[in-house]
Amino acid sequence: QVQLVESGGGLVQPGGSLRLSCAASRSIDRIYAMGWYRQAPGKQRELVAAITSGGVTKYADSVKGRFTISRDNAKNTLYLQMNSLKAEDTAVYYCNANNIANGMDYWGQGTLVTVSS
């Protein structure tokens, strides 16, 4: 089992940047695929970006070229660098860890990102 704690959300103006962090309670090396999801008011939760244990990444079309997902296995931390933020990026952002050995999913509590002038 792993506990996840997100941080770094807040209020930012359109065009601005934020960096989200997700600290894991145990090693995320090798056996965990990691991802960031978001849920806007009245909408379903959607995948924003994901990274495999080997470092392969994928992104939602809406954030390609603007967001970058990365992981520091030595620090048990996942990151999401968000640039050129838009109002439609406003959502609660959740960190996810998927144990590739048994398929178990773990979620953080979420961090709110608000993009507004």
Secondary structure, 3 states (H helix, E strand, C coil): CCCEEEECCEEECCCCCEEEEEEECCCCCCCEEEEEEEECCCCCCEEEEEECCCCCEEECHHHCCCEEEEEEHHHCEEEEEECCCCHHHCEEEEEEEEECCCCCEEECCCEEEEECC
